[in-house]
Amino acid sequence: MNVQAITLPEDLEAAFSIRKKVFVEEQGVPLADEFDAFDALDSQCRHILAYYDGQPVGTGRIRAFDGKGKLERICILAPYRKFGIGKLIISSLEELAAERGFTAVKLHGQTQAKGFYEKLGYQPASAEFMEDGIPHIVMSKELAAVPK
């Protein structure tokens, strides 16, 4: 298992394929809502791919939002859940956030995943709300200072 930053268009396409399978096909998010202006390979947003036995099975991205790192589009293909890949994705995104100088991160987590995020140190920061027909909650986490 490993996670790598996406730098090539074909890796970004693999991430898009994972997101389409999880969010659009499995969870019913409209295709038009899943992809946005932050899906380009540029400096505004950093994308990652998680691999299991050499195959891309999970993804996520981070971008700046309101002075924090915002973790987004975190997902793992169904057969690969429960192997610790989610924790690996989150820690990798947090490392990217720290490298970019963010001292805090936040995310819109599906309420069914609230316990997962809490185990990783995230705290609820909003009431429940609906996003693409799925209940979500804003969660946030302060990042440890990176020693210089």
C-alpha positions as CSV (number, residue, x, y, z in Angstrom):
1,M,0.0,0.0,0.0
2,N,1.3,3.4,-0.9
3,V,0.1,6.9,-1.8
4,Q,1.5,9.1,-4.5
5,A,0.9,12.6,-5.7
6,I,-0.7,12.8,-9.1
7,T,1.5,14.5,-11.7
8,L,0.5,12.7,-14.9
9,P,-2.8,13.0,-16.8
10,E,-3.3,9.2,-16.9
11,D,-3.0,9.1,-13.1
12,L,-5.6,11.9,-12.8
13,E,-7.9,9.8,-15.1
14,A,-7.5,6.8,-12.7
15,A,-8.5,9.1,-9.9
16,F,-11.6,10.2,-11.9
17,S,-12.5,6.6,-12.6
18,I,-12.4,5.8,-8.9
19,R,-14.5,8.9,-8.0
20,K,-17.0,8.0,-10.7
21,K,-17.4,4.4,-9.4
22,V,-17.8,5.5,-5.7
23,F,-19.6,8.8,-5.8
24,V,-21.7,8.6,-9.0
25,E,-22.4,4.9,-9.5
26,E,-22.4,3.7,-5.9
27,Q,-23.8,6.8,-4.1
28,G,-25.8,8.4,-6.8
29,V,-24.1,11.8,-6.9
30,P,-24.9,13.5,-10.2
31,L,-22.0,13.3,-12.6
32,A,-22.2,17.0,-13.3
33,D,-21.7,17.7,-9.5
34,E,-18.8,15.3,-9.1
35,F,-16.2,17.1,-11.3
36,D,-15.4,20.8,-11.1
37,A,-12.8,23.4,-11.8
38,F,-10.4,22.1,-9.2
39,D,-9.9,18.8,-11.2
40,A,-7.1,20.2,-13.3
41,L,-3.4,19.4,-12.7
42,D,-2.4,22.8,-11.4
43,S,-1.1,24.4,-8.2
44,Q,-4.5,25.2,-6.8
45,C,-5.3,21.7,-5.9
46,R,-3.2,18.6,-5.2
47,H,-4.5,15.2,-6.0
48,I,-3.3,11.8,-4.7
49,L,-3.8,8.2,-5.6
50,A,-3.7,5.3,-3.2
51,Y,-2.4,1.9,-4.5
52,Y,-3.0,-1.6,-3.2
53,D,-1.0,-4.4,-4.8
54,G,0.1,-1.9,-7.5
55,Q,-3.5,-1.0,-8.5
56,P,-5.0,2.5,-7.9
57,V,-7.9,1.9,-5.4
58,G,-8.4,5.3,-3.7
59,T,-8.0,9.0,-4.1
60,G,-8.4,12.4,-2.5
61,R,-7.4,16.0,-3.1
62,I,-6.5,19.1,-1.1
63,R,-6.9,22.8,-1.8
64,A,-6.8,26.1,0.0
65,F,-10.1,27.3,1.3
66,D,-10.7,30.1,3.9
67,G,-7.0,29.9,5.1
68,K,-7.2,26.2,5.7
69,G,-6.4,23.1,3.7
70,K,-9.7,21.5,2.6
71,L,-9.6,17.8,2.0
72,E,-12.0,16.7,-0.7
73,R,-13.1,13.8,-2.9
74,I,-11.8,11.2,-0.5
75,C,-12.9,7.7,-1.6
76,I,-11.8,4.1,-1.9
77,L,-13.2,1.4,-4.1
78,A,-15.5,-0.9,-2.2
79,P,-13.4,-4.1,-2.2
80,Y,-10.5,-2.2,-0.7
81,R,-12.2,-0.6,2.3
82,K,-11.1,-1.8,5.7
83,F,-7.4,-2.2,4.8
84,G,-6.3,1.1,6.4
85,I,-6.2,2.9,3.0
86,G,-8.5,5.7,4.2
87,K,-6.1,6.5,7.1
88,L,-3.2,6.5,4.6
89,I,-5.0,8.9,2.3
90,I,-5.9,11.3,5.1
91,S,-2.4,11.3,6.6
92,S,-0.9,12.0,3.1
93,L,-3.3,14.9,2.5
94,E,-2.4,16.3,5.9
95,E,1.3,16.1,5.0
96,L,0.6,18.0,1.8
97,A,-1.4,20.6,3.9
98,A,1.6,21.0,6.3
99,E,4.0,21.3,3.4
100,R,1.8,24.2,2.0
101,G,2.0,25.9,5.4
102,F,-1.6,25.2,6.6
103,T,-2.0,24.8,10.4
104,A,-5.5,23.4,10.1
105,V,-7.5,21.3,7.8
106,K,-11.2,20.7,7.3
107,L,-13.5,18.5,5.2
108,H,-17.1,17.9,4.5
109,G,-17.4,14.3,5.7
110,Q,-20.4,12.1,5.1
111,T,-22.1,11.5,8.4
112,Q,-21.7,7.7,8.1
113,A,-17.9,8.3,8.2
114,K,-17.9,10.7,11.2
115,G,-16.5,8.1,13.5
116,F,-13.6,7.3,11.1
117,Y,-12.6,11.0,11.0
118,E,-13.0,11.4,14.8
119,K,-10.5,8.5,15.3
120,L,-8.0,10.5,13.2
121,G,-8.4,13.6,15.4
122,Y,-11.1,15.5,13.5
123,Q,-13.8,17.4,15.4
124,P,-17.3,18.2,14.3
125,A,-17.5,21.9,13.3
126,S,-21.1,22.2,11.9
127,A,-24.6,20.8,12.1
128,E,-25.5,18.1,9.7
129,F,-26.3,19.3,6.2
130,M,-27.2,17.8,2.8
131,E,-24.7,17.7,0.0
132,D,-25.6,16.0,-3.3
133,G,-28.5,14.2,-1.4
134,I,-26.1,12.7,1.2
135,P,-25.9,13.9,4.9
136,H,-22.6,15.6,5.7
137,I,-20.9,17.4,8.5
138,V,-18.0,19.8,8.5
139,M,-15.1,18.4,10.5
140,S,-11.8,20.1,11.3
141,K,-8.4,19.4,12.7
142,E,-5.5,21.4,13.9
143,L,-2.2,20.2,12.5
144,A,0.9,19.8,14.6
145,A,3.6,22.4,14.0
146,V,6.2,21.1,11.6
147,P,9.7,21.4,13.2
148,K,12.1,23.5,11.2
